[in-house]
């Protein structure tokens, strides 16, 4: 019998993409799914006309002065009332919270109706919204075991299920990965918003590598106001390039690359590991609860990447690191062998097993 599941999360890629992937899975299995999110999150599902959605405003009381805290409290209270109305109308069988402040009102309101709540944490640290909701949740699903500041009292209801990636990435064939091309191809991923500092440092590094006599192709995500200048630079220096702000065929770009330079969102790093793409991890400084650094260190400790923190992210250090990997292909091969030990093809089955008692 088909059940109705409400998914709720904020609109950053690290929150919204796992939610959408799981929504597609349960929709394809005959369940009714809908999303409660903010304006940014709603923009991500415009291509999924079959998914119903509600938009809530989000707010946080942290790091604000008294007046802004008062306004945030009002927004949260208003969103909580709206959430109660939504739940009375939709009567879901289960709520799945994926983090982000906008997920708090609808997840908290589940307690007024005795609707089971399950939360999912994608990062190596329990996010703030999920930390507040952990007390009320039936289960806490995590992508990877959280070793830092995880409340001991919740460990008995915490289950490691893996990162919820797009099924095309989970099921891709390793044989499709071509690492013996004439050109050494580098993929640059700046996260859902791009990374301005990448646009300043990386083009000069690629030019230096080309001047050393190496054939390089660069595939680079950038922020909108940098695109024309980056393209002009590569064209002027006769460097093969594809520069983009957003590309829905990210799997094809990953598969065509020998090495990636990336921010350290949980989904992005997991996608690179799943596709055996060695990467240089550049954590976003001052990310909430330092989660990007923790994500990067997790894979560095497993021999799957190199970490280059932003205060050391300069032309000289990046050039040295890339040249070393080009000259010694064994470095890349060792990384790929370590990545093979971190495959996870069972995440959807594992999640189904953990929530089957509720739907």
N, C-alpha and C positions, 0 to 999 in steps of 0.2 A: 504494500500500500504506500502511495506517494506521501511523503511528509514535506512540511514547509520549514525551511531553514533561513533565518536571517543572518547575514554576514555584515559585520560592521568594522570599519577601519578608516584611518585618515588617508589623505591623498598623496603621500609620498610613495615613490615606486616600491620601496622596500616593504611597505605595508600592503599596498593595493594589489600588486601583481600576484603574490601568493593567494590572496582572497579571490581574485578573479579566476586563477587556475583551479582552485578548489570548487568555486561556483560552477564552472564549466563541467567539472567531473560529476558533481551531484545532479546537475541539470540533465546531462547525458544519460544518467542512470534513472531518470524519471521523477526526480524530486522537484519541488517548487523552491526556487531560490530568489532572494531579493537582497539588495545592498542598501545599508544605511551609511552614508558617508558625507563628506563636505563637498564644496564646489569643485575643488581640484580632483578629488577622487571620482566624482561623477563624470568628469571629462574623459577619464580613462575607459569608461564603459559605453561611450557613445556608439561604438561599433557593434555592441551586443544588444540589439533591439529586443531580444527575448528576456532581458534582465530588467525587472522592475527596480526602481531605486527611490530612496528618500534622501533629501539633503538636510543636514543639521549644521548649525554653527557650532564651532568648537571654541573652547577657552581653557586657559590654565591659570592657576593662582600663583605659580612660582615665578620668582625673579621679576616682580612687578611692584610699583608703588601702590599706595592705598587706593587711589582713584581707579587705577587700571584693574586692581584686584576686585574692586566693587563691580566694575563693568563685567569682568569675567565671571564673577559669581552670578550676576543677572543672566548672562548668556547661558551658563551651565543650567541654571534653574529653568529657564525657558526651554532649553533642549530636553531637559528631563520631562517636562510636561508634554512636549511634543512626542517624546518617546513612548510615554504612557498611552497617548492617543493612537500611535502607530500599532502598538502591541494589542490594544483592544480591538482594532480593526483587522489586523492580519492574523492574529491567533497562531503564532508559529509554534512548532514542536521543539525547536532548539535554536539557540543563539550562539554564533561563533564570533568571538571578538579577536581581531588581529592587531590590536594596538593603535596608538594614535589617540589624542585627546577626544576626538569626536566619537570614538567608540564607547567612552565611559557612560554617557547618559542612557543609551539604549540597553547596554549590558547591565548597568545597575538597576534599571527599571524592571529587568527580568525577574527580580526577587519579589516584586509586588504581585506577580502573576504565577509564581512558582514554575517558571519556564527554565529548563536546564540551561546553564551557561558553561561554555567551554572556551578557554582562551588559548591563543597560539602565539608563541614568541619566536621570531625569526632570528634575533640577534643573540650575541653571547652575553648579554646582560638583560635582565627583566626590565622592560620599558616601564615608564612611570604610570601610564594608564593601566597596564596589566598588573603592576604591583598593587594598585588600589583594588583591582578587581579579583585578585588571586583569592582573597578570603571568601568571596561569594561563588567562585567557579566550582563546578563539579570536578573538572580535570584541567590540568595545565599541560598543553602539548608544546614541546620545544623542538626546534630544528636540531640543536646540538646540546649536549649536556652543559648547563650553565654552572661554572665553577666560582664565579665572582659575585659576592654579595647576594646569593640566592637564599631566601629565608628557609631555614631548616624545617620549619613546621609545615611547609608545603611539599616536601619531597615525596611523601607517600602518595600524593595524587598527581605527580609529575611524570610524564612519559616522553621519551625521546623518539620522534617519528621521522626526522629528516627535514630538509628544505623542500618546500612545495614549488617545484619548477614546472615550467611548461612541459607537457608530455612529449612534445617534439624533441626537446632537449634531453629528457630522461631516456627516451627510446632511440636516440640517434645511434647510428652504427659507427663504431670507432674506425672502421676501415675507410670511412669517408674523409677522415682527417688526412690532409696531404701536407707532410712536413718536409718534403724534399723538392720544393719548387726552386727555380733559379733565383727568384727574388725572395729576400727575407722580408716577410710582411709583419708589420707591427700595428696592433689595434689599440686605440686609445679610447677609454670609456670614462666619462666624467660623472656618471650617475645621472639621475633623471633630470637634473638641472644643468648638466655640463660642468666643467671646471675651468674657470678663467685662467688660473695659473698654468694649466697644461698648455693652453694656447700661447703663452709667453715663452715657456722653456723648451717644449718638445720640438718645434720647428727648427730651432738652432741646433739642437742635438742631431736631428735627422740630417741636416746639411753637413755637419761635421763627419757623420758616418759615411755619407756619400762621397765626401772629399777624400776619405780613406780608401776609396775604390770599391765599395760594396754597393750592390744593387738593392735598393730599399723601396718597398711600397708602404705608404702610410695610410691607415684608415682611421680617421680621427673625428671623434665627437667634440663639438665645441659649443660655446654660447653664441647666441644669434649675432651679437655685434662684433664678433671676431671672425666670422666665417669668411667674408670676402678678403680680409687681409691675410688670413692663413692660406687660402687657396692661391692668392697672388704670389705669396712667398714660395710655395711649392712649385708653382708653374714657372716662376722666374728662375728657379734653381734646377729645373728639369727633373723634379722628383715625382714619381708616380703617386697619385693621391686620390682619396675619396674622403671629402670632408662633409660632415652632416650634423644636424642638430638632433634629429630623431630618425630612427629607421626601424620599422616593424620587423624586418627580416634579420634580426640580430644574430640568429643562429648561423646564417650563411656567412656573416661577417666574421664570427668567431671561428668557424671551420676553415676559413681562408687565411687564418693568421698563425704565425709561428710563436708570437709573443704578444702579451697585452700589458698595457700600463693603465691602471684603474684605481678609482676610488673603491671603498671597501664596504659597500652595502652587502648585506647577507646574501641576497639573491644573486647579485652579479658575481661575487666570488664563488658561489656554489655552481653557477653556470659554467664558469671557466674551468673549475675542477672536473665537473661532469664531462666536459668536452676535451679534457686533456690539453688545456691551453695554459702553459706556464705564464705567470704574470708577476709584474712588479706592482706591489700594493702601496698606494700612497693614501693613507687614512686622512679623512677630512678632519682637520684640527678642530677641537671644541665641539665635536658631535655630541649629542645628548648622551650623558653618562659614558662618554668616550667609547661608544659601541663600535665605531669603525676601526679603531685601533685594536680592540679585543677581537673583532672578526679577523683582521689581518694576522694578528699574532697566532690565532688558532691554526691557520693554514701554514704559517711560517714554521711553527713547531712540528708540523707534520711533513715538512720538506716539500711543500707545494708552491711556494712563492718566495720572493724576496720583499722585505719591507723597507721602504724608503720614506721616512717621515718628512713632512712638508718643510720643516726647518732645515733639512738636508737636501731638499729637492731643488737641485741647481744643475746647470749645464754640465759641469765637470763630473759630478757624481753619477748623473744619469747616463752620460756618455760612457763612462768607465764600465758601468754595469751592463749596458747593452752590448758594447764591444766584446766584453768577456763571454757573453752567451753566444754571440755570432762566431767567435773564433773557436770556442770549445763547445761543439754541439752536444757533447756528453752531459753538459750541465742541464740542457733542456730535456734530454732523454731521461736523466735521473729524476727530474721533477715529474715527468709524465708517469714514470713507474710508481712514484709515490702517490700520484693522483688516482691511479687505478685502485689503490687500497681504500679510497674514500668514495667509491661508487655507492649510490643509493637509488635503486629502482623500485623500492617497495613503499615509498612514502604514502601513496594514495591508499594502498591496502592496509597499511598500519593505522592510518587515520580512521578508515572505515571500521577497523576492529575496535578502536578505542571509543567510538561514538555509537556503536550499534545498539547499545542498551538504551539509547535515548531517542532513536528514530526507527 
